[in-house]
Structure formats: C-alpha cells, structure tokens
Amino acid sequence: MLPGPILIVDDEPSNLAVLKQILGDTYTLVFARNGADGLAAARKHRPTLVLLDVQMPGMDGYSVCRSLKNDPLTENTPVIFVSSMGEVGDEAAGFACGAVDYLTKPVSPAIVHARVRTHLSLVRAAALELEQAKTARLSRIHAVLSGTNSAIVRIRQPQPLLQEACRIAVAHGGFGLAWIGMAGADGQISIAATEGADAGQADLQQSAAEVIRHILKSGATVVCNDVRSGGAFPHSCADALARGFESMVGLPLHSPRGVIGAMLLYAQAAGSFDEEEMKLLGELAGDIVFAQDAIANEQRANYLSYYDALTGLPNMGLFLDRLEQIEQNAFHSGGGAFVIVLNLERFKQVNDTVGRHGGDEVLRVIAARLGADLGRQCTVARVGADNFAVAGERGIDENVNTLCATLLKVVNEPITVHGTTVQLAARLGVSVYPADASDSESLFKNAEAALKQTKAVLARFQYYSQELNERLAQKAELERLLKEAVDMGQFTMFYQPKVDLRTGQIGGAEALIRWQHPVMGTVSPDRFIPLAEETGMVVPIGDWVIQAVCAQQAQWQREGQRIVPIAVNLSALQFRESNVLQTISGALEQHGLDPRWLEVELTESLVMHDPEAAQQTMRQFGELGLRISLDDFGTGYSSLAYLKRFPFHYVKIDRAFVTELTNNPDDAAIATAIIAMAHSLRMSVIAEGVETEAQMQFLRSRHCDYLQGFYFSRPVPAEKFNKMVQDGNQLALSSDLSRPPHTLLVIDDDETFQSGMQRTLRGEGYRILCATSAVQAMELLALHPVQVIVFNQLGKGFDRKSALSAAARMYPDTMRIVLSGQGELHAVLEAVNRGEIYRFLTQPWDEDILKLTIREAFQRYKPVEAS
C-alpha cells in the first residue's frame, strides 16, 4: 500500500476528469486547479507521486516543480509532467526542473498506467532502501547502547569509560567522530575523550568546544542535520563540512547536579539524526551520566570507607589496617610499636564559641598539624568526633614521651577561626606493642583505656597498664549495674539534719541518695555519683531525687507532720544540660508543695562554668521561691566578685576546712573569714562535716548559723528523720558563750609538773585545765574560754612549739607564758619576736614570781569580740 495519494495538478477540469477516469479505480487521488493550490496540497497530503500540467495561470508547472524540489518535505517526491507541449525543448525544460518523466496530451490510458506503475515501483524501492538504511542506522545505535552498557559494567573509572563510549560510537555506530567534553571546576571545558579522524587536532577541538560550551550553558540538545546551512554555529559547521561531515549532534549530559558535560557525534551523511535516532542517542547520554554518577558515588563510598570526610585523614578501619602492618613490621624486625589516642578537651565549648562550622575548621587545622612532620614517621587518623590516633614503630625499649610532648604542643598552639582565637588542650593515652597487646584492635583499645585514666590521675598523658584495665573493667560493670538501678528503681533517700546553732533545733536537712543493690548492699555515693556524672545518668537520677523529695515532703504534710526545708544537690550536668527549672516546678506543682520547703545546693565549679547562664537560672529559682546554697565554698574558684552577683541564701563551709578546724590555724582562719564574709553579704553559713563538740563550739563562738555532721546525726532514712523532727530532737547548747573569768591552761606532757602547778596555784581561784599534747590543748581551747596559757619547757619538744604557734594565731587574745630552761633561750627569743609570748620565766623560777606573773596576765587580759 502506498504511503500517500497521487496528486494531479491541472487548470482544465476535463484533463482532471480524464486522469481520474484512468487512475481512479486503482489509486487514491487528490486534485488541484492551479500551481499555488498544488503546492499547498503537496504539503498537506505528502503525495507519493505528482502529475503536473505545465501551462497554468499564475504559476506554471516548471515553477511548481522547482518549488517542490526546494521544499525538504517534498524534495524526494517524483514529478511527471502531463502537457500538450510536446517539443523536445519542453521535455528538457521539465527534466531540468527535477521531473522524472514527461507525458504528452492527449494521453494514452495504457501509457499513463505503465508510467505511473513504473515510478511508483521506484518509489517503493527507494522507500525500502531508506527503511533498510534507517534500520541499519538504528541497529548501529542499538549496538552503541549495548556496547556502552557492557563497558559500564566492566569499567569503573570515569575517563576510561568515556573513552570507551567514544570508541564504540565510532566503531559500532558508524559516526566519523565522537567527543565528550566535561565542565571543569574553574568554568573551563575539559575534553575528556575523543575518537575518530582528526580528533586530536587543536582547531577541531576548539570548534567542538564552541558547541559544548553552549550546551553546558543552555542544557539543550543541538541537532544540525545539514552543516551546510551553518545554523547557530557557523564556525563549527564549516569546520565539520571541511572534514567531510554533513551532520552533527550535541547531547547534554544531565546529572542531578546539573549539566556536567556534552557528547558530540559527527556523521558523514546529511539528515542522519531523525526522531527515533535522537531518542536512542538520548538514552545513550543518560546511560553515560548514570555510569559517571555511579562511579563517583562508588568512589566516594570507597573513600568514606577508609577516610574521614571532614579532615581527609584515615578513619578507624584504615587506621587499624595500617596499625596491623606496623605491628607485622615490628615483629619481623624485632622492634616495637605504639598507639597514641588523643582527645581534644572541652571541644564542645569550641563549638559553642565559634559555631559548628567553625568547630569543623578547627578540626581540619588540628588534622593538618598532626599530619605534618612530627619528628618521626607516623600514621595519623581521626577515630571519633574529637579523637585522633597516632601510630608508628619504636625501639623495643623506647618510650614515646617526646612525641607525646610534641602532640600536646601542636594541639595547644592558638587557632584563629572567623576572627576568634581559640586554644585547645589535649589528653593522650598510650599503649605499646608487644607489651600491652599483640593485635591492632586490642592495642588501640588499651590506648583508649589509658586515655580515660588521664582524667582520674590528672595527667596529660598516661601509659596503659594491666591494673588500669582491671579498674576500667570494674568501672564498666558498675556502669551496667547503675543503668539497671535507674531502670529498676534501686535508689532510696536519706536525710542529714541541719542544726540551728542559735536554738539547737533541726532547721532543715540535706537529701542524700543511697543505692540499695540486692547483692552488693548499700553502694557508697562516692562510688557511683562520679560515674553517673561521667555517663550522663546523673540527669535522670537527679530528676528522680527531686521527685522523691517533693513526694516525701507532700506526704508528711498531708499526714499533719511538721516539716522543715530539705535541700537537694544539683549536678553540673543536670544544671547545664537539662531543664532543671521545669523539672523542679513540675514536681512542686504535681505534689502541691510550697517552694519554701525545697532548697537547692550548687557547687562553686558548677556556677563558675558559665556565670551568666548560672545567674539567669538562679534568678529563676528565686522567682519560683526556692532558697539556694553554695556548697563546698572555698574548694573552687572562691571569687568574691562572682559570689556577690549570685542570689545565694546560704554558704556551706566545706568539710575540708572543718576537719582540722580546732588545731589548724589556717583552716580556722578560713572558716572564720567565710563566716564574716557571708554575713556581710547577708547570707547564712552552714558548716558541714562537724564531728566533735570542739568543732561545734569553735563554730558557734564565731557565730556560724548551722552545722551539719555526725556530731548531731549521720544521714538517716526518711522514717527516722521524720521521728527526729516530730520528737523535737535538738542539740544541747550552753546558754552563755561569754568567757568565764580566770581559766588557765597548762601544757606539759609531765603529769608531775601539772600536779605541782595545781598545788602552787591552789587558793588563787583559777579554773585549771591540763593538756599533755598540742592536739589536746587545741581541743580544750575550742571547748573552753581560756584567758592564760602556761607552756613548760618550750624547747624540749616540737609539740609545745606547735601548740604555742597555733594558740597565738587562733586565740590571739590569750596571754601566753613560757617556763623555759637556759638552753631554750634561742627558741624563746624567736617566739617573742613573732609576738607569740606575753612573758617567759627561766628555770629555776620562783613560785611567788610565777603567781604574780599569772595574776598580772589575768589582769591584762582583754577579750577580742568574735565577728
């Protein structure tokens, strides 16, 4: 069946009728009465054959034929002139216009049939030839697709794959030349692959780059089926034509990242790129892009499998592989190896200061420094968020202290990021082969264990040891049990009373958590609280404490029991990283408890970590109605400038200053100063760790407000504490702290001397106390108001000198008399020069003079009022 009708163009209706009668029963016909209508009908119906009259008004047949041959849509349509003009010149003119035959009117039906049939056969043959050529061309394109896909499977490098795609296009696709150009990072074009004649010539590459540049910019396909027309790329088309190519196509390589390149194909014949071929070539471009992206993703995945994306250093996997090689080399050479794990201290603060991107830049700087020359050959890796590792060979008896010092120095050098200068410090854990482990993973693990231990021993670097490993194993087991305790609720609350030193009554308590393990029994807070802080479990534990205390207070109140304020300790992590204010306010609201029955205790280090944030949070505590204690004062920063800014209600004297309070002048001075300072800032003072009556009396004499410690009560369970409150348990206090007159303290380890002194002074009306040691003397001074002290034989022993010095500093208003031998004059003169002695008498002393001296000492005594 013919693809189109036969078009008959003639201005005479009779001629049209004749031809219709001859051909109408056999073929599909369309008609036109003039040249213009004939051209329009040809474009509309795309006829298989045209029968054309010569003599027509307006436009003759020759003009129509020339127009048909100049139109790409009809240029291949055969034209047969049917004319009454039968001269040889007329036929020649018709053939010159492009006609294939010439019939003279009147026509013979048989001749018309024969000529039409002949030319239609030729049309069919030509169409078949074109179809076969097209099929062959499409088969070649399919072969290119198949070959390219096969190359994608076996070639895993970008440039070789592009080169193979060009080779396949030329060898199997029948193209004369193939290019692939890629966009460079600097905006330039990189010719990634070429194949075919003249591919290496610079001028041809330049003309190809013109087309590639346009495609990269526009993202559009470029098709030029006839380079003779020049089109939008006259230079490129002329260059192609000069090399024997009549058509070319440019295919954009579209990736999710944009147009990454273009593929140019040159064909020798014009019109080589029709719709079907372009569809297949589009698939080819898509396959090439897919392969490029797949290779890039695979390479990136492979890179990330072995390297850290941020710093470019090896990651853990590659580090362990290299460490294994280092160990093997050391084994064969009879040497050793080392691993150093490095942690950047407080790196979170760096992120808070310069932001996450600034923090990344700091890590890159540190990585570059570690990757530089460290004075010996090393492998460096990033093995964690702020952890790095260094490994290398060493002599079998060599330590790596010098390298550790170098690493610490490298990290410590200032770094400027975004106009801000930061300075880091590091801790290092070291393990060595073969002493600490025989395989890479164990060696690295042991270095990590040593790193963890640096915090415990306050060292910048620490070597691994077996004892360390055992301690860490015990710690890991304790951590596991602590997690179970949190989940299973194995905690209970104890309460230690705070006693008001003015009334002796219980004025409050401190809530202390206890861990009751079913097997281990009671676990000391000193053992599990530091671990809870290190692991972050202190936050849920602290929240539980707040809930438990509020619930207990509310329960006692509902039962009509008298309650006192109870203080809970807030950890640094709980204070900084959890919404502790919301937790407290929620617990108070849940249990209907007035905030005045709950207090919070904060440590100095917690407050000074971020003073501005701490001040804001404490202000919110105050707005809620909570009272705040500063715990462990004097053990941290002890900055008065900061202290006066914060709304504390209480200051707690740490037990470290209370333990030796009565016999250590420095501790006594610190405690006295804390009391005076706190009172001047309108804060009350709580002394914790009070265990003796002497400590209590000393603190009371200095007007300390509260005490807490074993002297009154150990921490007790809730039931016992409640009973103490309800029963009104209180501390027995003397009604008058003023100094009674005429109390004398005699210090000597000879009881015979002490007896003699009592006989000598009998009848003088003195209250005489005797001490045989410096410790006992200081206890008596704390317990009793003493005006005069007598020291016997100062130079005989250090104990007496210690007691004299301590008494002079802690009780400067006392009158101190020394009875000394002639050989002790040097020690006595030193004491006099220090202002420690009121009078001294040398042996043998006269009893009357001794009595007179003591009597004058009592007369001269002037008490100093405690502040």
MOLINLIN-V838954 format. One record per residue. N is the residue number from 1. SS is DSSP state (~ for helix, > for strand, _ for the rest). D_FIRST is the distance of its C-alpha to the first C-alpha in Angstrom with 2 decimals. Layout:
((N/SS/D_FIRST) (N/SS/D_FIRST))
This chain:
((1/_/0.00) (2/_/3.80) (3/_/6.49) (4/_/8.78) (5/_/10.19) (6/>/12.46) (7/>/16.02) (8/>/18.91) (9/>/22.37) (10/_/25.44) (11/_/28.77) (12/_/29.30) (13/~/27.91) (14/~/28.26) (15/~/26.04) (16/~/23.33) (17/~/23.86) (18/~/23.62) (19/~/20.32) (20/~/18.99) (21/~/20.42) (22/~/18.88) (23/~/15.21) (24/_/15.14) (25/_/14.41) (26/_/11.23) (27/_/9.73) (28/_/10.44) (29/>/13.72) (30/>/16.36) (31/>/19.90) (32/>/22.93) (33/_/26.52) (34/_/27.92) (35/~/27.42) (36/~/28.12) (37/~/25.69) (38/~/23.06) (39/~/23.66) (40/~/23.60) (41/~/20.29) (42/~/18.78) (43/~/20.17) (44/~/19.06) (45/~/15.43) (46/_/14.64) (47/_/12.89) (48/_/10.83) (49/>/13.46) (50/>/16.89) (51/>/19.00) (52/>/22.50) (53/_/25.91) (54/_/28.94) (55/_/31.80) (56/_/31.40) (57/_/34.15) (58/_/34.64) (59/_/32.08) (60/_/31.14) (61/~/27.85) (62/~/29.29) (63/~/30.12) (64/~/26.71) (65/~/25.10) (66/~/27.65) (67/~/27.01) (68/~/23.27) (69/~/24.11) (70/~/26.76) (71/_/24.59) (72/_/23.22) (73/_/20.23) (74/_/19.22) (75/_/21.17) (76/_/18.30) (77/_/16.32) (78/>/17.02) (79/>/19.33) (80/>/20.29) (81/>/23.64) (82/>/24.29) (83/>/28.10) (84/_/31.26) (85/_/32.88) (86/_/32.87) (87/_/35.50) (88/~/34.96) (89/~/35.84) (90/~/33.23) (91/~/30.45) (92/~/32.06) (93/~/32.16) (94/~/28.44) (95/~/27.64) (96/~/30.21) (97/~/28.33) (98/_/25.24) (99/_/23.25) (100/_/21.41) (101/>/22.33) (102/>/24.77) (103/>/24.77) (104/>/28.04) (105/_/28.58) (106/_/28.92) (107/_/25.58) (108/_/24.84) (109/~/21.78) (110/~/21.28) (111/~/21.67) (112/~/19.29) (113/~/16.55) (114/~/17.54) (115/~/17.77) (116/~/14.47) (117/~/12.73) (118/~/14.92) (119/~/14.38) (120/~/10.61) (121/~/11.24) (122/~/13.77) (123/~/11.70) (124/~/9.39) (125/~/12.82) (126/~/14.42) (127/~/12.04) (128/~/12.58) (129/~/16.21) (130/~/16.47) (131/~/15.11) (132/~/17.57) (133/~/20.25) (134/~/19.75) (135/~/19.91) (136/~/22.95) (137/~/24.47) (138/~/24.03) (139/~/25.48) (140/~/28.38) (141/~/28.93) (142/~/28.95) (143/~/31.43) (144/~/33.50) (145/~/33.57) (146/~/34.55) (147/~/37.16) (148/~/38.58) (149/~/38.94) (150/~/40.68) (151/~/42.98) (152/~/43.77) (153/~/45.07) (154/~/47.32) (155/_/48.48) (156/_/50.90) (157/_/51.97) (158/~/50.23) (159/~/50.30) (160/~/49.37) (161/~/46.36) (162/~/45.17) (163/~/45.72) (164/~/43.70) (165/~/40.78) (166/~/40.83) (167/~/41.11) (168/~/38.12) (169/~/36.02) (170/~/36.90) (171/~/36.96) (172/_/33.89) (173/_/31.92) (174/_/31.87) (175/_/33.69) (176/_/36.36) (177/>/38.88) (178/>/39.57) (179/>/42.37) (180/>/43.75) (181/>/46.46) (182/>/48.61) (183/>/50.80) (184/_/54.47) (185/_/57.28) (186/_/58.80) (187/_/55.65) (188/_/54.91) (189/>/51.69) (190/>/51.95) (191/>/49.44) (192/>/49.22) (193/>/46.84) (194/>/45.10) (195/>/43.14) (196/>/41.81) (197/_/43.04) (198/_/45.74) (199/_/45.79) (200/_/49.54) (201/_/50.06) (202/~/51.89) (203/~/50.17) (204/~/46.71) (205/~/48.06) (206/~/49.44) (207/~/46.16) (208/~/44.39) (209/~/47.17) (210/~/46.34) (211/~/42.90) (212/~/44.33) (213/~/47.11) (214/~/44.73) (215/~/42.70) (216/~/45.95) (217/~/47.08) (218/~/43.94) (219/_/42.19) (220/_/38.81) (221/_/36.05) (222/>/35.89) (223/>/32.56) (224/>/32.67) (225/_/29.41) (226/_/31.13) (227/~/34.85) (228/~/35.34) (229/~/35.22) (230/_/38.25) (231/_/37.58) (232/_/40.34) (233/_/41.57) (234/~/42.19) (235/~/44.65) (236/~/42.50) (237/~/39.40) (238/~/41.50) (239/~/43.03) (240/~/39.65) (241/~/38.38) (242/~/41.62) (243/_/40.92) (244/_/37.41) (245/_/35.43) (246/_/32.89) (247/>/32.00) (248/>/33.99) (249/>/34.07) (250/>/37.14) (251/>/37.01) (252/>/39.94) (253/>/41.68) (254/>/42.46) (255/>/45.37) (256/_/47.37) (257/_/49.99) (258/>/47.67) (259/>/45.72) (260/>/47.46) (261/>/45.52) (262/>/42.27) (263/>/40.00) (264/>/38.73) (265/>/35.94) (266/>/35.33) (267/>/32.24) (268/_/32.23) (269/_/28.79) (270/_/28.10) (271/_/25.61) (272/_/26.21) (273/_/26.57) (274/_/23.57) (275/~/23.70) (276/~/22.96) (277/~/25.42) (278/~/27.99) (279/~/27.82) (280/~/28.67) (281/~/31.32) (282/~/32.80) (283/~/33.24) (284/~/34.90) (285/~/37.33) (286/~/38.08) (287/~/38.85) (288/~/41.18) (289/~/43.02) (290/~/43.31) (291/~/44.81) (292/~/47.20) (293/~/48.41) (294/~/48.77) (295/~/50.80) (296/~/52.90) (297/~/53.57) (298/~/54.43) (299/~/56.73) (300/~/58.36) (301/~/58.77) (302/~/60.31) (303/~/62.51) (304/~/63.66) (305/~/64.36) (306/~/67.01) (307/>/67.95) (308/_/69.14) (309/_/66.65) (310/_/69.40) (311/_/71.79) (312/_/69.75) (313/_/72.51) (314/>/71.87) (315/_/71.69) (316/~/73.63) (317/~/71.35) (318/~/71.40) (319/~/75.12) (320/~/75.99) (321/~/74.01) (322/~/75.90) (323/~/79.15) (324/~/78.56) (325/~/78.20) (326/~/81.36) (327/~/83.25) (328/~/82.08) (329/~/83.25) (330/~/86.55) (331/~/86.96) (332/~/86.50) (333/~/88.72) (334/_/91.43) (335/_/91.13) (336/>/90.15) (337/>/87.57) (338/>/87.60) (339/>/85.45) (340/>/86.27) (341/>/84.57) (342/>/85.01) (343/>/84.84) (344/>/84.89) (345/_/87.54) (346/_/86.80) (347/~/83.33) (348/~/82.40) (349/~/84.89) (350/~/83.04) (351/~/79.81) (352/~/81.77) (353/~/83.22) (354/~/80.25) (355/~/77.31) (356/~/74.75) (357/~/73.04) (358/~/76.47) (359/~/77.30) (360/~/74.19) (361/~/75.34) (362/~/78.79) (363/~/77.27) (364/~/75.32) (365/~/78.56) (366/~/80.46) (367/~/77.72) (368/~/77.84) (369/~/81.63) (370/~/81.57) (371/~/78.93) (372/_/81.12) (373/_/83.98) (374/_/86.35) (375/_/88.72) (376/_/87.24) (377/_/83.89) (378/_/82.38) (379/>/79.17) (380/>/78.66) (381/>/76.31) (382/>/75.74) (383/_/76.22) (384/_/76.48) (385/_/76.34) (386/_/79.58) (387/>/80.39) (388/>/80.07) (389/>/81.04) (390/>/82.52) (391/>/82.97) (392/>/84.35) (393/>/86.69) (394/>/90.48) (395/_/93.60) (396/_/94.76) (397/_/97.80) (398/_/96.30) (399/_/95.93) (400/_/93.36) (401/~/95.66) (402/~/95.03) (403/~/91.27) (404/~/91.78) (405/~/93.91) (406/~/91.26) (407/~/88.55) (408/~/90.77) (409/~/91.51) (410/~/87.87) (411/~/86.89) (412/~/89.92) (413/_/89.11) (414/_/88.12) (415/>/84.47) (416/>/83.44) (417/>/80.31) (418/_/79.23) (419/_/82.73) (420/>/84.45) (421/>/86.49) (422/>/86.50) (423/_/88.60) (424/_/87.82) (425/_/89.90) (426/>/88.84) (427/>/90.12) (428/>/89.48) (429/>/89.54) (430/>/90.08) (431/>/89.71) (432/>/90.31) (433/>/89.13) (434/_/90.49) (435/_/93.34) (436/_/91.32) (437/_/88.21) (438/_/86.40) (439/_/82.76) (440/~/80.85) (441/~/80.16) (442/~/83.77) (443/~/85.05) (444/~/82.91) (445/~/83.94) (446/~/87.58) (447/~/87.21) (448/~/85.80) (449/~/88.81) (450/~/91.13) (451/~/89.36) (452/~/90.00) (453/~/93.64) (454/~/94.15) (455/~/94.35) (456/~/96.99) (457/~/99.20) (458/_/98.46) (459/_/97.48) (460/_/94.85) (461/>/93.83) (462/>/94.70) (463/>/94.42) (464/_/93.25) (465/_/95.84) (466/~/95.89) (467/~/98.12) (468/~/95.59) (469/~/92.88) (470/~/95.06) (471/~/95.76) (472/~/92.09) (473/~/91.32) (474/~/94.02) (475/~/92.62) (476/~/89.12) (477/~/90.59) (478/~/92.57) (479/~/89.44) (480/~/87.69) (481/~/90.67) (482/~/90.84) (483/~/87.24) (484/~/88.20) (485/~/91.24) (486/~/89.13) (487/~/86.76) (488/~/89.58) (489/_/92.11) (490/_/94.93) (491/>/96.67) (492/>/99.78) (493/>/101.83) (494/>/105.42) (495/>/107.52) (496/>/110.23) (497/>/112.70) (498/>/113.63) (499/>/117.30) (500/>/118.72) (501/_/121.64) (502/_/123.45) (503/_/123.62) (504/_/122.78) (505/>/120.21) (506/>/116.60) (507/>/114.61) (508/>/111.13) (509/>/109.25) (510/>/106.51) (511/>/103.71) (512/>/103.09) (513/>/100.29) (514/>/101.02) (515/>/98.63) (516/>/99.79) (517/>/97.90) (518/_/98.34) (519/_/99.26) (520/_/100.47) (521/>/102.46) (522/>/102.99) (523/>/101.02) (524/_/102.69) (525/~/100.81) (526/~/101.70) (527/~/99.48) (528/~/96.38) (529/~/96.29) (530/~/95.58) (531/~/92.76) (532/~/91.39) (533/~/91.44) (534/~/89.73) (535/~/86.91) (536/_/86.47) (537/_/87.66) (538/~/90.62) (539/~/88.47) (540/~/87.84) (541/~/91.39) (542/~/92.80) (543/~/90.86) (544/~/92.26) (545/~/95.79) (546/~/95.43) (547/~/94.21) (548/~/96.96) (549/~/99.77) (550/~/98.65) (551/~/98.31) (552/~/101.78) (553/~/103.46) (554/~/101.88) (555/~/102.99) (556/~/106.59) (557/~/106.59) (558/~/105.39) (559/_/108.19) (560/_/110.75) (561/_/111.53) (562/_/112.72) (563/_/110.15) (564/_/110.30) (565/_/107.58) (566/>/105.57) (567/>/103.82) (568/>/100.56) (569/>/99.59) (570/_/96.27) (571/_/94.68) (572/~/93.19) (573/~/89.67) (574/~/90.06) (575/~/91.40) (576/~/88.71) (577/~/85.49) (578/_/85.73) (579/_/86.29) (580/~/89.88) (581/~/90.95) (582/~/88.36) (583/~/89.44) (584/~/93.09) (585/~/92.57) (586/~/90.29) (587/~/92.90) (588/~/95.70) (589/~/93.73) (590/~/92.62) (591/~/96.20) (592/_/97.88) (593/_/100.12) (594/_/101.88) (595/~/100.97) (596/~/104.68) (597/~/104.85) (598/>/102.27) (599/>/102.80) (600/>/100.69) (601/>/101.88) (602/>/100.14) (603/>/101.04) (604/~/101.69) (605/~/98.83) (606/~/96.41) (607/~/97.52) (608/~/97.64) (609/~/94.15) (610/_/92.69) (611/~/95.60) (612/~/93.55) (613/~/91.34) (614/~/94.40) (615/~/96.33) (616/~/93.54) (617/~/93.25) (618/~/97.02) (619/~/97.20) (620/~/94.76) (621/~/96.97) (622/~/99.89) (623/~/98.00) (624/~/97.28) (625/_/101.01) (626/_/101.13) (627/>/104.02) (628/>/103.20) (629/>/105.19) (630/>/104.88) (631/>/105.24) (632/>/106.70) (633/>/108.01) (634/_/109.34) (635/_/107.08) (636/_/104.14) (637/_/103.91) (638/_/106.87) (639/_/106.02) (640/~/108.25) (641/~/106.02) (642/~/103.16) (643/~/105.41) (644/_/106.73) (645/_/103.18) (646/_/102.28) (647/_/103.44) (648/_/105.21) (649/_/107.85) (650/>/109.19) (651/>/109.64) (652/>/110.12) (653/>/112.37) (654/_/110.73) (655/~/112.66) (656/~/112.79) (657/~/115.44) (658/~/117.25) (659/_/117.87) (660/_/120.47) (661/_/121.42) (662/_/125.12) (663/_/125.82) (664/_/123.26) (665/~/124.24) (666/~/120.74) (667/~/119.10) (668/~/121.85) (669/~/121.36) (670/~/117.58) (671/~/117.99) (672/~/120.64) (673/~/118.46) (674/~/115.40) (675/~/117.53) (676/~/118.99) (677/~/115.65) (678/~/113.85) (679/~/116.65) (680/~/116.52) (681/_/112.81) (682/_/113.68) (683/_/112.12) (684/>/113.73) (685/>/114.16) (686/>/113.44) (687/>/114.82) (688/>/112.94) (689/_/114.22) (690/_/117.82) (691/_/119.61) (692/_/123.34) (693/~/125.96) (694/~/126.81) (695/~/123.26) (696/~/123.29) (697/~/126.67) (698/~/125.68) (699/~/122.51) (700/~/124.42) (701/~/127.07) (702/_/124.29) (703/_/123.03) (704/_/119.75) (705/_/118.21) (706/>/116.63) (707/>/116.69) (708/>/114.29) (709/_/115.08) (710/_/116.75) (711/_/120.19) (712/_/119.32) (713/_/116.41) (714/_/113.62) (715/_/110.14) (716/>/110.31) (717/>/107.89) (718/~/107.13) (719/~/109.62) (720/~/112.51) (721/~/111.76) (722/~/111.67) (723/~/115.03) (724/~/116.52) (725/~/115.46) (726/~/116.68) (727/~/119.98) (728/_/120.59) (729/_/120.97) (730/>/122.20) (731/_/123.73) (732/_/127.53) (733/_/128.44) (734/_/131.90) (735/_/132.80) (736/_/134.04) (737/_/132.54) (738/_/135.40) (739/_/137.39) (740/_/140.64) (741/_/143.59) (742/_/145.12) (743/>/142.52) (744/>/143.06) (745/>/140.72) (746/>/142.33) (747/>/140.02) (748/_/141.39) (749/_/140.54) (750/_/144.29) (751/~/145.31) (752/~/148.99) (753/~/148.48) (754/~/146.71) (755/~/149.62) (756/~/152.07) (757/~/150.22) (758/~/150.39) (759/~/154.17) (760/~/154.73) (761/_/152.87) (762/_/154.27) (763/_/155.76) (764/_/153.60) (765/_/151.37) (766/_/148.11) (767/>/145.17) (768/>/144.57) (769/>/141.20) (770/>/140.94) (771/>/137.92) (772/_/137.92) (773/_/134.55) (774/~/132.37) (775/~/129.74) (776/~/132.39) (777/~/133.89) (778/~/130.56) (779/~/129.98) (780/~/133.45) (781/~/132.86) (782/~/129.64) (783/~/131.37) (784/_/134.67) (785/_/135.80) (786/_/137.95) (787/_/140.09) (788/>/141.86) (789/>/140.72) (790/>/143.08) (791/>/141.66) (792/>/143.99) (793/_/143.84) (794/~/140.64) (795/~/140.49) (796/~/140.86) (797/_/137.24) (798/~/133.78) (799/~/133.51) (800/~/136.13) (801/~/134.66) (802/~/131.26) (803/~/132.81) (804/~/134.74) (805/~/131.69) (806/~/129.51) (807/~/132.25) (808/~/132.75) (809/~/129.06) (810/~/128.34) (811/_/131.72) (812/_/133.05) (813/_/135.71) (814/_/137.55) (815/>/140.81) (816/>/140.55) (817/>/143.76) (818/>/143.84) (819/>/146.82) (820/>/146.61) (821/_/148.58) (822/~/149.69) (823/~/146.97) (824/~/144.24) (825/~/145.08) (826/~/142.02) (827/~/139.62) (828/~/141.63) (829/~/141.54) (830/~/137.74) (831/~/137.49) (832/~/139.87) (833/~/137.81) (834/_/134.68) (835/_/136.51) (836/_/136.36) (837/_/140.17) (838/_/142.64) (839/>/145.74) (840/>/146.54) (841/>/149.83) (842/>/150.83) (843/_/152.62) (844/_/155.28) (845/_/154.73) (846/_/157.39) (847/~/156.68) (848/~/158.15) (849/~/156.03) (850/~/152.97) (851/~/153.79) (852/~/154.39) (853/~/151.11) (854/~/149.09) (855/~/150.96) (856/~/150.12) (857/~/146.48) (858/~/146.23) (859/~/147.95) (860/~/145.54) (861/_/142.41) (862/_/140.03) (863/_/136.90) (864/_/133.54) (865/_/131.48) (866/_/128.09) (867/_/125.19))
